[in-house]
């Protein structure tokens, strides 16, 4: 925001140099964006708007802060009274056909003469860096720079009516600068019966603009949906003083102030008063925000004892109204121009800004710093990454925003917005129309990654990801309505039994053994090769071999197995022994294969359960495969091979346990 020093002094009598003024403003949050420079015989200060405050888009907003910090009086410019509002009698006829219009205020001037604006106005506009046009356009620009509220002027002889509506796809408009814009239904325009007149949120049109022959003028102050204003400006590459301000959260009362100031300047500059009727569309009036500032919170945040009387004085200097005060509380009414102040802590920030951040006392901490911070979920994730990496899995990190149509492709969506009764979290203002929901599962991204690897000729693929999935809790409101659930996903391009074996090895490393499986039929996995993982009567997750129609949409013709586990549930069963360190090392292991001969209908899972019950938690079991030759077929038998990895210091003892079990099966065979 550029602030000409001479213009600033119209509102605050300060006997400071431009450099001293800049330093004073820097201390309260307005840092210079570039060195002070000279323009049109005035010093110009260019400040950053770090707080994205709407009020400091005008010179008066900066002047108000300067007056507060220097304890000088703020001199506000003169405003004229606005004529009585009568929308039915107002001419031209104005229709509002969009809910994106928050307020629209207008007055009419007749019999005006378009000529150059006075020297004092031209000098201030030029020092700011705005081109001087004529007295009417210059007045609208002057009010915008002064208060931060854009105005627009129509030549009434070129406009028979004004309709505020969404544009139609294919409509075009030529701006006053001569640029042709192609509009669509996401743009908000002012139009007549046949064509667009202005892109209300960004720029005026050529056909309805002010010219040297203009005699009758309508001046309007319009406020619109902020996101719509920003999107239109970005889409059409119209980044100017108007669009920058309308993209901020301006209060509707700015329209009232801006029109009142425009009437006053029209009287002073053109000698013309407005017609006796004004227009005001204001469907949802906003009341003043009332906040309570407690002494307890003020002292806690500031670190010192600040009297409420002092706090109230600083707030009043900034334009806040004090509605009541006692020993413990301050009741504060937030002025319309401070839309950024919405909480008690915002009030405290304002008090400390004006009091001076440099006056806040410094103290050494009364308690020693913690020697070690403990974040169980993060530490568990680190352990999971370490274990799976040593099991030769590769980690992926995928996007959390996905395309709902791709979920449909794999058959994931049973209804429009429902998955197993859980509503999807949809984005209202997605930057990309195709990426429109937060992922309810890690599965989709796994399939896309695996498809990419297969196309590159990668053979043995083992992937995992620790990440969030999202769902809606319909029984909650506000922020609590949206749930983040941390999951662990594992995918391999091999069969169900292979993944099941590797999964059990992984869980053993976490201290979870003797898990059980319950068969589950679902729309993603093959009915005989999918299960729910149960441990201590709780569901850890699901594992299954994916159906071909699920993976085939992404060009995959191989057998793919997938598992998704709930991290918080895993944490419940690892907390007792969890120290944030990997409990077992997968390095320095002794590997040994054993083949068991069993009946051909014998369930392999039963054998795995027996092995898990007799073996140490540090021993990993990996299913290798099933073998049948002619002799085994004749005897109705099969050979089942497992690979065992023993800790080197326990290998002899653990190996003997396996051999004893192996002997028992061999004798029974």
C-alpha positions as CSV (number, residue, x, y, z in Angstrom):
1,X,0.0,0.0,0.0
2,X,1.6,3.3,-1.1
3,X,1.0,6.2,1.3
4,X,2.0,9.8,0.1
5,X,3.3,11.6,3.1
6,X,1.5,14.9,2.3
7,X,-1.8,13.0,1.9
8,X,-1.3,11.2,5.2
9,X,-0.8,14.5,7.0
10,X,-4.2,15.7,5.9
11,X,-5.6,13.3,8.6
12,X,-2.9,13.4,11.3
13,X,-0.9,16.4,12.4
14,X,2.5,14.9,13.1
15,X,5.7,16.8,13.4
16,X,7.8,13.9,12.2
17,X,9.9,13.2,9.2
18,X,8.8,10.6,6.6
19,X,11.5,8.3,7.9
20,X,10.4,8.7,11.5
21,X,6.7,8.1,10.5
22,X,7.8,4.9,8.6
23,X,9.8,3.7,11.7
24,X,6.8,4.4,14.0
25,X,4.5,2.4,11.7
26,X,7.0,-0.4,11.3
27,X,7.0,-0.9,15.1
28,X,3.2,-1.6,15.0
29,X,3.3,-4.0,12.1
30,X,3.5,-1.9,8.9
31,X,6.9,-2.7,7.5
32,X,8.2,-0.8,4.4
33,X,8.1,-2.9,1.2
34,X,10.7,-0.6,-0.4
35,X,12.7,2.5,0.5
36,X,10.9,5.8,0.7
37,X,10.9,7.6,-2.7
38,X,9.8,10.9,-4.1
39,X,7.0,11.3,-6.6
40,X,5.1,14.5,-7.7
41,X,7.0,16.5,-5.1
42,X,5.9,14.3,-2.2
43,X,7.6,11.5,-0.2
44,X,5.9,8.1,-0.8
45,X,6.0,5.2,1.7
46,X,5.2,1.8,0.3
47,X,4.1,-0.6,3.1
48,X,3.5,-4.3,3.1
49,X,0.1,-5.6,4.1
50,X,1.2,-8.5,6.1
51,X,-2.0,-8.8,8.1
52,X,-4.2,-8.6,5.0
53,X,-6.3,-5.9,6.7
54,X,-9.0,-4.3,4.6
55,X,-8.8,-1.0,6.4
56,X,-5.2,-0.3,5.5
57,X,-6.1,-0.4,1.8
58,X,-7.0,3.2,2.4
59,X,-4.8,6.1,3.6
60,X,-7.2,6.7,6.5
61,X,-6.5,3.2,7.8
62,X,-2.8,3.9,8.1
63,X,-3.6,7.4,9.4
64,X,-5.7,5.9,12.2
65,X,-2.9,3.6,13.3
66,X,-0.4,6.5,13.2
67,X,-2.7,8.7,15.3
68,X,-3.0,5.9,17.9
69,X,0.7,5.3,18.2
70,X,1.6,9.0,18.3
71,X,-1.4,9.9,20.5
72,X,-2.5,12.6,18.0
73,X,-6.0,13.3,16.9
74,X,-7.4,11.6,13.7
75,X,-9.1,14.2,11.4
76,X,-11.6,12.4,9.3
77,X,-12.7,14.0,6.0
78,X,-16.2,15.6,5.6
79,X,-19.1,13.3,4.5
80,X,-22.4,14.4,3.1
81,X,-25.8,13.1,4.0
82,X,-27.1,10.5,1.6
83,X,-30.6,11.1,0.3
84,X,-33.6,8.9,1.3
85,X,-33.5,5.4,-0.1
86,X,-36.4,4.4,-2.4
87,X,-35.4,1.5,-4.7
88,X,-38.8,1.6,-6.6
89,X,-38.5,5.2,-7.5
90,X,-34.8,5.2,-8.3
91,X,-33.9,5.7,-11.9
92,X,-32.5,3.9,-13.8
93,X,-34.2,0.6,-12.7
94,X,-31.8,-1.7,-11.0
95,X,-32.3,-5.4,-10.6
96,X,-30.2,-7.8,-8.5
97,X,-30.3,-11.4,-9.7
98,X,-27.3,-12.9,-7.8
99,X,-26.8,-13.8,-4.2
100,X,-23.1,-12.9,-4.7
101,X,-24.1,-9.2,-4.3
102,X,-23.7,-8.3,-0.6
103,X,-24.5,-4.6,-0.9
104,X,-25.0,-2.1,-3.7
105,X,-25.4,1.6,-3.0
106,X,-26.0,4.2,-5.7
107,X,-26.8,7.9,-6.3
108,X,-27.4,9.9,-9.5
109,X,-26.0,13.3,-10.5
110,X,-27.5,15.3,-13.4
111,X,-26.2,18.2,-15.4
112,X,-22.6,17.7,-14.5
113,X,-19.7,19.0,-16.6
114,X,-16.8,16.7,-17.3
115,X,-13.4,18.5,-17.0
116,X,-10.0,18.2,-15.4
117,X,-10.1,17.7,-11.6
118,X,-8.5,20.4,-9.4
119,X,-4.8,20.6,-8.9
120,X,-4.8,19.4,-5.3
121,X,-6.7,16.2,-6.3
122,X,-4.5,15.6,-9.3
123,X,-1.3,16.0,-7.2
124,X,-2.4,13.4,-4.6
125,X,-3.5,10.9,-7.2
126,X,-0.3,11.3,-9.1
127,X,1.8,11.0,-6.0
128,X,0.0,7.7,-5.2
129,X,0.7,6.5,-8.8
130,X,-2.8,6.6,-10.3
131,X,-3.4,8.2,-13.8
132,X,-5.5,11.3,-13.8
133,X,-8.5,11.0,-16.1
134,X,-11.3,13.6,-15.4
135,X,-13.1,15.1,-12.4
136,X,-15.7,12.3,-12.2
137,X,-13.3,9.3,-12.6
138,X,-10.8,11.0,-10.3
139,X,-13.3,11.4,-7.6
140,X,-14.1,7.7,-7.6
141,X,-10.4,6.9,-7.5
142,X,-9.7,9.5,-4.8
143,X,-12.4,7.9,-2.5
144,X,-11.0,4.4,-3.2
145,X,-7.4,5.5,-2.1
146,X,-8.7,7.5,0.8
147,X,-11.1,4.9,2.4
148,X,-10.1,1.7,0.6
149,X,-13.6,1.2,-1.0
150,X,-13.8,1.1,-4.8
151,X,-16.5,3.2,-6.6
152,X,-17.7,3.0,-10.2
153,X,-19.3,5.7,-12.4
154,X,-21.8,5.0,-15.3
155,X,-22.7,7.4,-18.0
156,X,-26.5,7.4,-17.5
157,X,-27.3,8.4,-21.1
158,X,-25.6,5.1,-22.2
159,X,-27.5,2.9,-19.7
160,X,-31.3,2.4,-19.6
161,X,-31.2,-0.2,-16.7
162,X,-28.7,-2.1,-14.7
163,X,-29.0,-5.8,-14.0
164,X,-26.6,-7.4,-11.5
165,X,-26.3,-11.0,-12.5
166,X,-24.0,-13.9,-13.3
167,X,-22.6,-13.8,-16.8
168,X,-23.6,-16.4,-19.4
169,X,-21.0,-18.6,-21.0
170,X,-19.9,-17.1,-24.3
171,X,-20.7,-13.5,-23.4
172,X,-17.9,-11.0,-24.0
173,X,-17.0,-7.5,-22.7
174,X,-14.5,-4.8,-23.7
175,X,-12.9,-3.1,-20.7
176,X,-12.3,0.7,-20.6
177,X,-8.6,-0.2,-21.3
178,X,-9.7,-1.9,-24.6
179,X,-9.2,-5.5,-23.5
180,X,-11.7,-8.1,-24.6
181,X,-12.9,-10.5,-21.8
182,X,-14.6,-13.8,-22.5
183,X,-17.0,-14.4,-19.6
184,X,-18.7,-17.4,-18.1
185,X,-21.3,-18.2,-15.3
186,X,-18.6,-17.7,-12.6
187,X,-18.2,-14.0,-13.4
188,X,-20.4,-11.4,-11.8
189,X,-21.4,-8.5,-14.1
190,X,-23.6,-5.4,-14.4
191,X,-25.5,-5.6,-17.6
192,X,-28.4,-4.0,-19.5
193,X,-31.0,-5.9,-21.4
194,X,-28.6,-6.9,-24.2
195,X,-25.0,-6.9,-23.0
196,X,-22.5,-6.8,-20.1
197,X,-21.5,-3.3,-19.0
198,X,-18.9,-4.0,-16.3
199,X,-17.1,-6.9,-14.6
200,X,-18.3,-5.7,-11.3
201,X,-15.6,-7.3,-9.2
202,X,-12.7,-6.0,-11.2
203,X,-13.0,-3.6,-14.1
204,X,-15.4,-1.2,-15.9
205,X,-16.5,-1.5,-19.5
206,X,-15.8,0.8,-22.4
207,X,-19.4,1.3,-23.5
208,X,-20.9,2.7,-20.3
209,X,-17.8,4.7,-19.2
210,X,-17.5,8.5,-18.6
211,X,-16.5,10.6,-21.5
212,X,-16.1,14.4,-22.2
213,X,-19.7,14.5,-23.4
214,X,-21.2,12.9,-20.3
215,X,-24.0,15.0,-18.6
216,X,-25.6,12.6,-16.2
217,X,-23.8,10.1,-13.9
218,X,-24.6,7.2,-11.6
219,X,-22.0,6.5,-8.9
220,X,-22.2,3.2,-7.2
221,X,-20.4,1.4,-4.4
222,X,-20.8,-2.4,-4.7
223,X,-19.6,-5.2,-2.4
224,X,-19.5,-8.7,-3.6
225,X,-18.6,-12.3,-2.5
226,X,-14.9,-12.1,-1.9
227,X,-13.9,-15.5,-3.4
228,X,-15.9,-14.6,-6.6
229,X,-14.0,-11.3,-6.9
230,X,-10.6,-13.0,-6.5
231,X,-11.3,-15.8,-8.9
232,X,-12.5,-13.4,-11.7
233,X,-9.5,-11.2,-11.3
234,X,-7.1,-14.1,-11.5
235,X,-8.9,-15.8,-14.4
236,X,-9.0,-12.6,-16.5
237,X,-5.6,-11.4,-15.3
238,X,-7.1,-8.2,-14.1
239,X,-5.0,-7.2,-11.1
240,X,-5.7,-3.6,-10.3
241,X,-6.5,-1.3,-7.4
242,X,-10.2,-2.2,-7.6
243,X,-9.8,-6.0,-7.7
244,X,-7.2,-6.0,-5.0
245,X,-9.5,-4.3,-2.6
246,X,-12.7,-6.2,-3.5
247,X,-10.8,-9.4,-2.9
248,X,-10.5,-8.5,0.8
249,X,-13.1,-8.8,3.4
250,X,-14.7,-5.3,3.4
251,X,-17.7,-4.6,5.6
252,X,-20.9,-3.6,3.8
253,X,-20.9,-0.3,5.7
254,X,-18.0,0.8,3.5
255,X,-20.5,1.3,0.7
256,X,-22.3,3.9,2.9
257,X,-19.2,5.8,3.8
258,X,-17.8,5.8,0.2
259,X,-21.0,7.1,-1.3
260,X,-21.3,9.8,1.4
261,X,-17.7,10.9,0.7
262,X,-18.3,10.9,-3.1
263,X,-21.4,13.2,-2.7
264,X,-19.3,15.6,-0.7
265,X,-16.4,15.6,-3.3
266,X,-18.9,16.1,-6.2
267,X,-20.2,19.2,-4.4
268,X,-16.7,20.6,-3.9
269,X,-15.3,19.7,-7.3
270,X,-18.2,19.9,-9.7
271,X,-20.7,22.0,-7.7
272,X,-23.4,19.4,-8.3
273,X,-25.5,17.7,-5.7
274,X,-27.1,14.3,-6.2
275,X,-30.8,13.6,-6.9
276,X,-33.2,13.3,-4.0
277,X,-33.5,9.5,-4.1
278,X,-30.8,6.9,-3.6
279,X,-30.6,3.1,-4.1
280,X,-29.6,0.6,-1.5
281,X,-29.6,-3.2,-1.9
282,X,-28.6,-4.7,1.5
283,X,-30.3,-8.1,2.0
284,X,-28.4,-9.4,5.0
285,X,-27.4,-6.6,7.4
286,X,-24.4,-7.3,9.6
287,X,-24.5,-6.2,13.2
288,X,-21.5,-4.9,15.1
289,X,-19.4,-7.6,16.7
290,X,-19.2,-7.5,20.5
291,X,-16.2,-9.1,22.2
292,X,-15.2,-9.5,25.8
293,X,-11.6,-8.8,26.8
294,X,-10.7,-10.3,30.2
295,X,-7.8,-9.1,32.4
296,X,-6.8,-12.6,33.1
297,X,-6.3,-13.4,29.3
298,X,-4.6,-10.0,28.7
299,X,-2.0,-10.6,31.4
300,X,-1.5,-14.2,30.3
301,X,-0.7,-13.3,26.7
302,X,1.3,-10.1,27.4
303,X,3.3,-11.5,30.3
304,X,2.7,-8.5,32.5
305,X,0.0,-6.7,34.4
306,X,-1.8,-4.3,32.0
307,X,-4.7,-2.3,33.5
308,X,-7.9,-2.6,31.6
309,X,-8.2,1.1,31.5
310,X,-5.0,1.3,29.6
311,X,-6.1,-1.4,27.2
312,X,-9.4,0.4,26.7
313,X,-7.6,3.7,25.9
314,X,-5.5,2.0,23.2
315,X,-8.5,0.3,21.7
316,X,-10.5,3.6,21.6
317,X,-7.6,5.3,19.9
318,X,-7.9,2.7,17.2
319,X,-11.7,3.4,16.7
320,X,-13.1,0.6,19.0
321,X,-16.0,1.4,21.2
322,X,-15.9,0.5,24.9
323,X,-19.4,-0.6,25.9
324,X,-18.6,-1.5,29.5
325,X,-15.8,-2.2,32.0
326,X,-15.3,-3.6,35.4
327,X,-12.3,-5.0,37.4
328,X,-12.1,-8.2,35.3
329,X,-13.7,-7.5,31.9
330,X,-13.8,-5.1,29.1
331,X,-16.8,-5.2,26.7
332,X,-15.7,-4.0,23.2
333,X,-17.7,-3.2,20.1
334,X,-15.6,-3.8,16.9
335,X,-15.8,-1.0,14.3
336,X,-17.0,-1.9,10.8
337,X,-13.5,-1.2,9.3
338,X,-11.8,-3.8,11.4
339,X,-13.1,-7.0,9.9
340,X,-9.9,-8.8,10.8
341,X,-10.7,-8.6,14.5
342,X,-12.9,-11.5,15.5
343,X,-11.7,-12.8,18.8
344,X,-10.4,-11.8,22.3
345,X,-6.8,-12.5,21.2
346,X,-7.2,-10.2,18.3
347,X,-8.1,-7.4,20.7
348,X,-5.0,-8.2,22.8
349,X,-2.9,-8.0,19.7
350,X,-4.2,-4.5,19.0
351,X,-3.5,-3.4,22.6
352,X,0.1,-4.8,22.5
353,X,0.7,-3.2,19.0
354,X,-0.1,0.3,20.2
355,X,1.5,-0.2,23.7
356,X,4.7,-1.4,21.9
357,X,6.0,-4.9,21.5
358,X,9.4,-3.6,22.6
359,X,7.9,-2.8,26.0
360,X,6.9,-6.3,26.8
361,X,9.2,-7.6,29.6
362,X,11.5,-10.5,29.0
363,X,11.7,-13.3,31.6
364,X,13.7,-16.5,31.8
365,X,11.5,-19.6,31.9
366,X,10.6,-20.6,35.5
367,X,10.6,-24.3,34.6
368,X,13.3,-26.3,32.8
369,X,12.7,-27.2,29.2
370,X,11.5,-30.8,28.7
371,X,14.4,-33.1,28.0
372,X,12.4,-35.3,25.6
373,X,9.1,-34.7,23.9
374,X,7.0,-37.8,23.4
375,X,4.7,-38.0,20.4
376,X,3.4,-41.6,20.3
377,X,1.7,-41.5,16.9
378,X,4.7,-39.9,15.2
379,X,7.1,-42.3,16.8
380,X,5.0,-45.3,15.9
381,X,4.9,-44.1,12.3
382,X,8.7,-43.8,12.3
383,X,9.0,-47.4,13.7
384,X,6.5,-48.6,11.0
385,X,8.6,-47.0,8.3
386,X,11.8,-48.5,9.7
387,X,10.3,-52.0,9.9
388,X,8.7,-52.0,6.4
389,X,11.8,-50.5,4.8
390,X,13.9,-53.3,6.3
391,X,11.3,-55.8,4.9
392,X,12.2,-54.3,1.5
393,X,9.0,-52.2,1.1
394,X,9.2,-48.8,-0.6
395,X,7.4,-45.8,0.9
396,X,5.2,-43.6,-1.3
397,X,3.8,-40.1,-0.4
398,X,0.6,-39.5,-2.4
399,X,-1.8,-36.6,-2.8
400,X,-4.6,-36.2,-0.3
401,X,-7.0,-34.5,-2.8
402,X,-8.3,-36.9,-5.4
403,X,-10.8,-37.2,-8.3
404,X,-14.2,-38.6,-7.4
405,X,-14.6,-39.9,-10.9
406,X,-11.5,-42.1,-10.4
407,X,-13.1,-43.6,-7.3
408,X,-16.1,-44.4,-9.4
409,X,-13.8,-46.1,-11.9
410,X,-12.6,-48.7,-9.4
411,X,-16.1,-49.2,-8.1
412,X,-15.4,-47.6,-4.8
413,X,-18.5,-45.4,-4.6
414,X,-21.7,-47.2,-3.8
415,X,-23.7,-43.9,-3.8
416,X,-23.1,-40.3,-4.8
417,X,-21.6,-39.3,-1.5
418,X,-21.6,-42.4,0.6
419,X,-19.0,-45.1,1.3
420,X,-20.1,-47.8,3.9
421,X,-22.4,-45.1,5.4
422,X,-19.6,-42.6,5.7
423,X,-20.0,-39.3,3.8
424,X,-17.2,-38.1,1.6
425,X,-15.5,-34.8,2.5
426,X,-16.0,-32.6,-0.6
427,X,-14.1,-29.4,-1.3
428,X,-16.2,-26.3,-1.9
429,X,-13.4,-24.1,-3.5
430,X,-11.1,-26.6,-5.2
431,X,-8.4,-25.0,-7.4
432,X,-8.9,-27.9,-9.8
433,X,-12.4,-29.1,-10.8
434,X,-11.2,-32.7,-11.2
435,X,-9.6,-32.8,-7.7
436,X,-12.6,-32.3,-5.6
437,X,-12.6,-34.6,-2.5
438,X,-10.3,-35.5,0.3
439,X,-9.4,-39.2,0.0
440,X,-11.5,-41.7,2.0
441,X,-8.9,-44.4,1.4
442,X,-5.3,-44.8,0.5
443,X,-6.2,-47.4,-2.1
444,X,-6.7,-45.3,-5.2
445,X,-3.2,-43.7,-5.1
446,X,-1.6,-47.1,-4.4
447,X,-3.2,-48.5,-7.6
448,X,-2.0,-45.5,-9.7
449,X,1.5,-45.8,-8.3
450,X,1.7,-49.5,-8.9
451,X,0.3,-49.1,-12.4
452,X,3.1,-46.6,-13.2
453,X,5.8,-48.9,-11.8
454,X,4.5,-51.9,-13.9
455,X,4.5,-49.8,-17.1
456,X,8.2,-49.0,-16.4
457,X,9.0,-52.7,-16.2
458,X,9.5,-53.0,-12.4
459,X,9.0,-56.6,-11.3
460,X,8.6,-57.3,-7.5
461,X,6.7,-54.3,-6.2
462,X,6.2,-53.7,-2.5
463,X,4.7,-50.4,-1.4
464,X,3.5,-48.8,1.8
465,X,2.3,-45.4,2.9
466,X,1.5,-43.8,6.3
467,X,-1.1,-41.1,5.7
468,X,-4.5,-39.6,6.5
469,X,-7.9,-40.4,5.2
470,X,-10.9,-38.3,5.7
471,X,-14.6,-38.8,6.5
472,X,-17.6,-36.9,7.9
473,X,-19.1,-37.5,11.3
474,X,-22.8,-36.5,10.7
475,X,-23.4,-36.2,14.4
476,X,-20.9,-33.3,14.8
477,X,-20.9,-29.7,13.6
478,X,-18.2,-27.2,12.6
479,X,-14.6,-28.3,12.6
480,X,-15.4,-31.5,14.6
481,X,-17.6,-32.7,11.8
482,X,-14.6,-33.6,9.7
483,X,-12.5,-36.6,10.9
484,X,-8.9,-37.3,10.1
485,X,-7.9,-40.9,10.5
486,X,-4.3,-42.1,10.2
487,X,-3.9,-45.3,8.2
488,X,-1.1,-47.6,7.1
489,X,-1.5,-49.0,3.6
490,X,0.5,-51.9,2.1
491,X,0.3,-53.2,-1.5
492,X,2.2,-55.9,-3.4
493,X,1.9,-57.4,-6.8
494,X,1.5,-60.9,-5.5
495,X,-1.3,-63.1,-4.0
496,X,-3.2,-62.8,-0.8
497,X,-1.2,-65.4,1.2
498,X,2.1,-63.7,0.3
499,X,0.8,-60.3,1.6
500,X,-0.8,-62.0,4.6
501,X,2.5,-63.6,5.6
502,X,4.5,-60.4,5.2
503,X,1.8,-58.5,7.1
504,X,2.1,-61.0,10.0
505,X,5.9,-60.5,10.1
506,X,5.4,-56.7,10.2
507,X,2.8,-56.9,13.0
508,X,5.1,-59.3,15.0
509,X,7.8,-56.7,14.8
510,X,5.4,-54.3,16.4
511,X,4.6,-56.8,19.2
512,X,1.2,-57.9,17.9
513,X,1.0,-61.7,17.5
514,X,-1.8,-64.3,17.3
515,X,-4.0,-62.1,15.1
516,X,-7.1,-63.8,13.7
517,X,-8.9,-63.4,10.4
518,X,-12.6,-63.2,9.6
519,X,-13.6,-63.7,6.0
520,X,-15.3,-60.7,4.5
521,X,-17.0,-60.2,1.1
522,X,-16.7,-56.6,-0.2
523,X,-16.9,-54.8,-3.5
524,X,-13.1,-54.5,-3.8
525,X,-11.6,-57.9,-3.0
526,X,-12.2,-61.4,-4.1
527,X,-14.7,-63.2,-1.8
528,X,-12.4,-66.1,-0.9
529,X,-9.3,-63.9,-0.5
530,X,-10.3,-61.1,1.7
531,X,-10.5,-60.8,5.5
532,X,-10.8,-58.5,8.5
533,X,-7.8,-58.5,10.8
534,X,-8.9,-59.0,14.4
535,X,-6.7,-58.6,17.5
536,X,-8.0,-58.7,21.1
537,X,-11.6,-58.5,19.7
538,X,-10.8,-55.2,17.8
539,X,-10.5,-54.6,14.1
540,X,-7.0,-53.6,13.0
541,X,-7.8,-53.3,9.3
542,X,-8.6,-55.2,6.2
543,X,-6.5,-57.3,3.8
544,X,-7.5,-58.8,0.4
545,X,-6.6,-59.7,-3.1
546,X,-8.2,-57.0,-5.4
547,X,-10.7,-57.9,-8.0
548,X,-9.5,-57.6,-11.6
549,X,-12.2,-55.0,-12.5
550,X,-10.8,-52.8,-9.7
551,X,-7.2,-52.7,-11.0
552,X,-8.0,-53.3,-14.6
553,X,-9.2,-49.7,-15.1
554,X,-5.6,-48.7,-14.7
555,X,-4.2,-51.2,-17.1
556,X,-3.1,-53.8,-14.5
557,X,-3.4,-57.5,-15.4
558,X,-1.5,-58.9,-12.4
559,X,-2.6,-60.3,-9.1
560,X,-2.6,-57.4,-6.6
561,X,-3.1,-57.6,-2.9
562,X,-3.8,-54.7,-0.5
563,X,-4.0,-54.0,3.2
564,X,-5.1,-50.9,5.1
565,X,-4.6,-50.7,8.9
566,X,-5.8,-48.2,11.5
567,X,-2.8,-46.5,13.1
568,X,-4.6,-45.5,16.3
569,X,-5.8,-49.0,16.9
570,X,-2.3,-50.4,16.4
571,X,-1.0,-47.7,18.9
572,X,-3.4,-49.0,21.5
573,X,-1.7,-52.4,21.4
574,X,1.9,-51.2,21.2
575,X,1.7,-48.5,23.9
576,X,2.7,-50.7,26.8
577,X,6.0,-51.7,25.3
578,X,6.4,-48.7,23.0
579,X,9.5,-46.5,23.6
580,X,9.8,-44.9,20.3
581,X,12.6,-47.2,19.3
582,X,12.5,-50.3,17.0
583,X,12.2,-53.2,19.3
584,X,13.8,-55.8,17.1
585,X,16.4,-55.4,14.5
586,X,16.0,-57.0,11.1
587,X,19.7,-56.9,10.5
588,X,22.0,-59.8,11.5
589,X,19.2,-62.4,11.1
590,X,19.6,-66.1,10.5
591,X,17.3,-67.3,7.7
592,X,16.1,-70.9,7.4
593,X,13.4,-72.7,5.3
594,X,11.1,-75.5,6.6
595,X,8.7,-77.5,4.5
596,X,5.7,-79.1,6.2
597,X,3.7,-81.9,4.7
598,X,0.0,-81.7,5.6
599,X,-3.4,-82.9,4.3
600,X,-4.4,-81.2,1.1
601,X,-7.4,-79.5,2.8
602,X,-5.4,-78.4,5.7
603,X,-5.7,-74.6,6.3
604,X,-2.3,-72.9,6.2
605,X,-3.5,-70.2,8.6
606,X,-3.9,-72.9,11.3
607,X,-0.3,-73.9,10.9
608,X,0.8,-70.2,11.1
609,X,-1.2,-69.8,14.3
610,X,0.5,-72.8,15.9
611,X,3.9,-71.5,14.9
612,X,3.2,-68.0,16.3
613,X,2.1,-69.5,19.6
614,X,5.4,-71.4,20.1
615,X,7.9,-68.9,18.6
616,X,9.4,-65.8,20.1
617,X,8.0,-62.5,19.1
618,X,11.3,-61.6,17.4
619,X,11.0,-64.5,14.9
620,X,9.5,-63.6,11.5
621,X,7.5,-66.1,9.4
622,X,7.1,-65.6,5.7
623,X,5.0,-68.0,3.6
624,X,6.9,-69.2,0.5
625,X,4.5,-71.4,-1.3
626,X,2.6,-74.7,-1.7
627,X,3.9,-77.6,-3.7
628,X,2.2,-80.8,-4.9
629,X,3.9,-83.6,-7.0
630,X,2.3,-86.8,-8.2
631,X,3.1,-88.7,-5.0
632,X,1.6,-86.0,-2.8
633,X,-1.5,-85.8,-5.0
634,X,-1.9,-89.6,-4.7
635,X,-1.6,-89.4,-0.9
636,X,-3.9,-86.3,-0.8
637,X,-1.2,-84.3,0.7
638,X,0.6,-81.0,0.0
639,X,3.9,-79.4,1.0
640,X,3.9,-75.9,2.6
641,X,7.1,-74.0,2.8
642,X,7.9,-71.2,5.2
643,X,11.0,-69.0,5.5
644,X,11.9,-68.2,9.1
645,X,14.2,-65.3,10.2
646,X,15.6,-65.7,13.7
647,X,17.5,-63.2,15.8
648,X,21.1,-64.4,15.7
649,X,21.3,-64.7,19.5
650,X,18.1,-66.8,19.6
651,X,18.4,-68.8,16.4
652,X,19.4,-72.2,17.9
653,X,16.6,-72.2,20.4
654,X,13.9,-70.9,18.0
655,X,15.0,-73.3,15.2
656,X,14.5,-76.3,17.6
657,X,10.9,-75.2,18.3
658,X,10.2,-75.2,14.6
659,X,11.9,-78.6,14.1
660,X,9.8,-80.1,16.9
661,X,6.6,-78.9,15.3
662,X,7.9,-80.0,11.9
663,X,8.6,-83.5,13.3
664,X,5.1,-83.8,14.7
665,X,3.6,-83.0,11.2
666,X,6.1,-85.3,9.5
667,X,5.2,-88.3,11.7
668,X,1.5,-87.6,11.3
669,X,2.0,-87.5,7.5
